Amino acid sequence: MRIKKITFNLLIHLLLISVAITCLYPLLWMVSASFKTQDTIFKDIFLIPKQLHFENYVFAWQKGGFGINFLNSIFYTTSVVFGIVIIASLAAYAFSRLRFPGRSLLFLVFITAMMIPVPGSFVPLYVLLNKLHLRNTPLGYILCMINVGLSTSIFLFKTFFDKMPKELEDAARIDGCSKMGIWWHVMLPLSKPVLAVVVVFNALTVWNEYILAFIIFDSRKFMPLQVALQVFQGEFVTNYPLLMAGLTITALPVILVYFLMQKYIVKGVTSGAVFFILLSLNVFVIL
Amino acid sequence: MKFKSSLENYVFVLPAVLIFSIFYIYPFIQVLFLSFFDWDGIVSFKDATFLGWGNFKEIIFDDPIWWQAMRNAGYITLIALIFQNLLAFLLAWACDREIRMKNFYRLIFFIPPVFSEIVVGLAWRFIINDVEGANIINRMFAAMGHPNFMHSWLSDPKTALTTVAVVHCWKGFGWGFLIFLAGLQTIPRELYEAARVDGANAWESFKKITVPLMIPVTVLVAILTVLGSMQSFVLILGLVGGEFAGHTSVPVLRILSSMRGSSRFGYACAQGISFGMVLVIISFIQYRFSKKVTE
């Protein structure tokens, strides 16, 4: 009986470990290949390169123009996340605590929007941005991306605010705090757990976003990394190590954020609310 | 006073409503509107011709590439529904037990989903599509003494779509895994205890407790898989390249090429609507089906 149990557990571990290796291998290969040269990449087949060639990174960063695109990605990610946090928490506070005609209807509209898939709505978005002279501008992209994360973030904030005790607000109100003041001084500081989830998920979405950036930007100098990679890929199609260096540069911040904020990501996915995030991610990725 | 307070409250939702109306509601209406026109997106809209249902008729009766793309997406989705979710469930079930390194596995399995589809696509492209070089699968065949199985998986039309589907599953199973795991963890342990006291073996308690309680979660995962897999296309751009190749084309890529390639904005919108409706209908059927099963 005992032996049977041990063998069973061993088999389970074998399965889990082999899947884990499959998960890691392509990424390790990518990083390792980025340190090789065009000559050694197919001869030196081990994951740990014999010599470390950093020149791929230098080349990609400078001549490949990845430095600018990297900064663009950082800029878009921070501005969009900042915008979403402010706008979504303001709206969620109103939906959760304030009374005004049309409140539930408006909230319902936001929530339904999360669930209706609109494949190919990048077409009218392109037309719209052209009309507003916002195409090929960072502002146009940032506004579009704020919209992408908005309804899920409102939903997350609202469910959190709904569960918060009202006593703190009452105390603040007695002390003469305005509604704006309560939102800023009471609600936002107390919503750190949900804030972390909103920030991490939206940051990953913006960093990884491809299609809108592809549609919106013509100029290389405005492009975020994901689109620049595709251009870069076309230019240096046979230079694998260089391309892998570009991929690693693009992936590195994601790995860092993932390992640092892992707790919030798992919490985000597993807390029932983020079933909706998933749903909307799938829907809005296409937008 | 009450009116003023209401007005003040609107200020809180105003930025959200503004952005949402301009960048979601307006394009949504615009898609419906444009789908009835023949418009190249360049000339002023006044010169566009009204087609009535023309675009939709063309999609249904006169666009074999579109239907090919639909079949391709359906194939990818089917593979994802079966293999990706089966794997996700199996792994979640394994991690739900008292087992060492549970957190480590959970950490690793969610790595593929956090990377962008472009990064994943390009990285895999150079792992599986190079015959003499880094192709790990080919090298394994060679090492096992079957060099004739070596193959350029992504260039051959026969294997390209399946290869895409496999990479898609690799990227996606982490989502299902986390949701299944969360679902399994909500099942009270006392139920299993009680079943064991009553003399049920592991298989019986799995069948009688785990499976029925996991149906809602499974439906959720299935709907998400269908929506995600049917609409995935960036991964294909990374894996196969931007030339919208026929045998790996999917509907969203067709929409993109209607817009970018042939400058038919109205047609692209019509494609988007028909595809969106197909997705809504499939999700709805899945939902109704699950309700029936639970009852």
Interface residues (C-beta under 8 A of the other chain):
Chain A: N9 I12 H13 L15 L16 V19 A20 T22 C23 L24 Y25 P26 L27 W29 M30 A33 I41 F42 I45 I86 I87 A88 L90 A91 Y93 A94 F95 L98 R99 F100 P101 L106 F110 A113 I116 P117 V118 P119 G120 S121 F122 V123 P124 L125 Y126 V127 L128 L143 C144 I146 N147 L150 S151 I154 K179 W183 L204 W207 N208 E209 Y210 I211 Q226 L229 Q230 Q233 G234 Y240 L243 M244 L247 T250 A251 V254 Y258 F259 Q262 I265 V266 V269 T270 F275 L278 L279 N282 V283 V285 I286
Chain B: S5 S6 E8 N9 Y10 F12 V13 P15 A16 V17 I19 F20 I22 F23 Y24 Y26 P27 F28 Q30 V31 L34 G41 L87 L90 L91 A94 C95 R97 I99 R100 M101 F104 Y105 R106 L107 I108 F109 F110 I111 P112 V114 F115 S116 E117 I118 V119 V120 L122 A123 W124 F126 I127 D130 E132 G133 A134 I136 R139 W170 G174 W175 L178 I179 L181 A182 L220 I223 L224 L227 G228 Q231 V234 L237 G238 G242 P251 V252 I255 L256 M259 F265 A268 C269 Q271 G272 I273 F275 G276 L279 V280
